[in-house]
Amino acid sequence: MFAEHNLTLDGSAPIEDVLKIVAARMESMVTGLLYLREGGGPRDLAPDSEAGVDYRGAAEVVGLLREMSSAPAVVRRLSTGG
């Protein structure tokens, strides 16, 4: 997954880049779980109210993932007084 973005996990990759990749991949997975419940998506799935996650749950998880991916920049700004 990281090699696709020319990153290695040997300590040289910026944490922001790693978190953005992880958050984007997890957001994609949550979107897939939403499609399982609601139906549709790229595979035009039939709705299944017993599977996946509902819209509210998906929105909450995606919001947390977006906050996670921006956290290093926020910490850097706070630590430099900017």
Secondary structure by P-SEA (a helix, b strand, c coil): ccccccccccccccaaaaaaaaaaaaaaaaaaaaaaacccccccccccccccccaaaaaaaaaaaaaaaaaaaaaaaaaacc
